[in-house]
Amino acid sequence: MHLGVSESMRECEYSQISTRSSTPMETPYKHRTPKRRKWESFPGRNKFCCNGRIMMAKQTGVFYLTLVLILVTCGLFFTFDCPFLALKLTPVIPVIGGVLFLFVLGTLLRTSFTDPGVLPRATPDEAADLERQIDVVNGGTGYRPPPRTKEVVINGQTIKLKYCFTCKIFRPPRASHCSLCDNCVERFDHHCPWVGNCVGRRNYRFFYMFILSLSFLTIFIFSFVITHIILRSHQSGFLNALKDSPASVLEVVVCFFSVWSIVGLSGFHTYLISSNQTTNEDIKGSWSSKRGKDNYNPYSHGNIFTNCCAALCGPLPPSLIDRRGFIQSDAPQLAPPTNGTTMYGATQSQLSHMCDQDQCIQSTKFVLQAATTPLLQQQGSEPVVLTASPENGCSVPGRTSLGQPTPPTSTPSLSCHEATEMLPIHGQCHTHNHSHPLQEPMAHHHFLTPEEMPSPPGMLPCGSPLGHSHTIQAGFYNPASQDSLHEDSVRGLVKLSSV
Amino acid sequence: MATEFHNLQELRHSASLVTKVFVQRDYSEGTICRFQTKFPSDLDNRIERTLLEETVKTLNSYYVEAEKIGGQSYLEGCLACATAYIVFLCMETRYEKVLKKISGYIQEQNEKIYTPRGLLLTDPIERGMRVLEISVFEDRGSGSSSPSSSMSSSAGSGAR
């Protein structure tokens, strides 16, 4: 896997060099393969089905469990309880049950398959422009990276907009980066494993309708199964009733446990909707009065009714990621600037999208490996820097066991960097400080002169053309053999020595 | 000598991309889609301030219309909920209709105002509504003399 990665890195180097000499319109790296749709090279960790029409998170095991639970319970209800109830009481019961069941299923599928409001990652030109602006604002000298926050005043409240290192954008207010799906999502509520997707701006109303209708369905089934058992007990005794209709017992058990959680969740989300907050904000206590006397929610419309209407009946924005569009390989790219401060314009936009996180991790690995081999005498880079503990003191539980063949002292900063993108929302200690330990090795890269301030991670030419999640996993979960390690360190050295 | 570009094809074929200027989002009114009306300094000698400001203001008003919470959006929302959202398979939402209007507007602005000055607006929806991208082109032949000649050509086109 390492060999393949470094070969494609070399391939990308070649294309980078040749675009400098030729005009941006004629890139030698012609797109010979047939037109691919954008979902096929989507950088996030998502699963796509039906040629891009359906979008879900990567882990969908729990979603199938939800589906099975609902289908089995309702199936048993309609098969064993409804005939009796329809005869004894009224045939309206199965009809209402059927309508509820279909509504639950519809909203569940809609929640799971809809794009939650994923923000597409910045194009290389945008990212470069943002970097330039941040440099200008902060003087642009020295190795200390600038603060990655922007302040904006909304409705009298000062909100901090954070910079997302993965997506290379300043996140809009209320947006958050989902560590599981590796995407920034607008109005991020939470990642729900039960529906197998994030819950965000575009599917929050479906999610709410789902849990609300599921609460009604659960209560409906629970009460009517109990009624069924009671009616049967009147006829033939309690034990006989249970023997005649064993499925009812299973249904009662499932519904009993579901009622508490689902109804509780519905109540909680009803509160959130009426106060126009997200789960994320509520957990963090962003707008709680405990934080300060003047702390209030600037997004609230003032009254409960308007908040509810806005959340449930407001306009539904379309998906921003254009999953089924075709990849345009002939869009004009900016020629790389001669001072070499930014690299983004030089590479193909889609490759750099996929490569950014790879680049940083792979390049750091190369440097670390190079630093630990005895060949590295002239290497001026400071492995010592990498041993510095993360400045903001955020703990990275369970991340040090990544199985990397690197010295243990350097693992915290590397894993912390990767983990900044992966930390759960409420534990976010995702600041610019993370890029500091990684800056100095970067400075020795052959594209930059040491005087220039290196931009944050993502400077090297692309890693593999595979989806970046594959590469990361391959790098972390397959311990490299000694031989390929050595080979890679030599390669890393060769690159470094070509300064 | 003339660097006036009559259409997009001409722009693409005879001009080279110099830089891209980005008009960022303005979040001062909340999460509603709105772009900053501050004039980017890179375009100082390319286009008149008022023209770009007018374009951005019109775009902002379109987005306000798309995201307006009012009678029509409630009706649409309730109807959709009642039909278990199946109605969206056959009907276009109001937001999508307004986005189509915006595309048409941007194309018209490009043809009338921006392409003759060697600029090209990219619809924000193609950039995930993060930025309004303005590509600055320069005629390959004229090189550094193009800003002044594009000014004279824009003056010429203005006089028409």
Contacts between the chains, C-beta under 8 A, distances in Angstrom:
chain1	res1	chain2	res2	distance
A	23	B	16	6.2
A	24	B	16	6.9
A	24	B	17	5.9
A	25	B	12	7.9
A	25	B	16	7.2
A	102	B	84	7.3
A	103	B	84	5.8
A	106	B	84	4.3
A	106	B	85	7.0
A	106	B	86	7.7
A	107	B	84	7.1
A	107	B	85	7.7
A	110	B	85	5.6
A	119	B	128	5.5
A	119	B	130	7.2
A	120	B	127	7.7
A	120	B	128	3.9
A	120	B	130	7.9
A	122	B	130	6.8
A	123	B	127	6.9
A	125	B	20	4.8
A	125	B	22	7.9
A	125	B	133	7.7
A	126	B	20	7.9
A	126	B	22	5.9
A	126	B	127	7.1
A	126	B	130	7.0
A	126	B	131	5.9
A	126	B	133	7.5
A	129	B	20	7.0
A	129	B	21	8.0
A	129	B	22	5.1
A	152	B	27	4.7
A	152	B	28	6.0
A	153	B	28	6.3
A	154	B	27	6.5
A	154	B	28	6.4
A	154	B	29	7.2
A	154	B	30	5.3
A	155	B	30	6.7
A	159	B	27	7.5
A	161	B	27	6.9
A	169	B	130	5.9
A	172	B	25	6.8
A	172	B	27	6.3
A	172	B	31	6.1
A	173	B	27	5.6
A	173	B	30	7.1
A	173	B	31	5.6
A	174	B	31	5.8
A	186	B	31	7.6
A	187	B	31	6.9
A	205	B	77	7.8
A	205	B	81	7.8
A	206	B	85	7.1
A	209	B	81	6.8
A	298	B	30	7.0
A	299	B	30	6.1
A	299	B	31	7.1
A	306	B	69	7.7
A	309	B	69	7.0
A	309	B	74	6.0
A	309	B	77	7.9
A	310	B	69	5.1
A	312	B	77	6.4
A	312	B	81	7.3
A	313	B	73	6.5
A	313	B	74	4.6
A	313	B	76	7.6
A	313	B	77	2.9
A	313	B	78	5.9
A	313	B	81	7.5
A	314	B	67	7.9
A	314	B	69	5.1
A	314	B	73	5.9
A	314	B	77	6.7
A	315	B	66	6.4
A	315	B	67	5.5
A	315	B	68	7.3
A	315	B	69	7.2
A	315	B	73	4.9
A	315	B	76	7.7
A	315	B	93	6.9
A	315	B	94	6.0
A	315	B	95	4.9
A	316	B	77	7.8
A	316	B	80	7.9
A	316	B	88	7.9
A	316	B	93	5.5
A	316	B	95	6.4
A	317	B	66	7.9
A	317	B	67	7.6
A	317	B	95	5.4
A	318	B	93	7.4
A	318	B	95	6.2
A	318	B	96	5.5
A	318	B	99	6.7
A	318	B	125	7.9
A	320	B	125	7.2
A	320	B	128	4.4
A	320	B	129	6.0
A	321	B	128	7.2
A	322	B	126	7.7
A	332	B	12	7.4
A	332	B	17	4.6
A	332	B	135	7.3
A	333	B	17	7.5
A	334	B	17	6.1
A	334	B	19	6.6
A	334	B	20	6.3
A	335	B	17	7.7
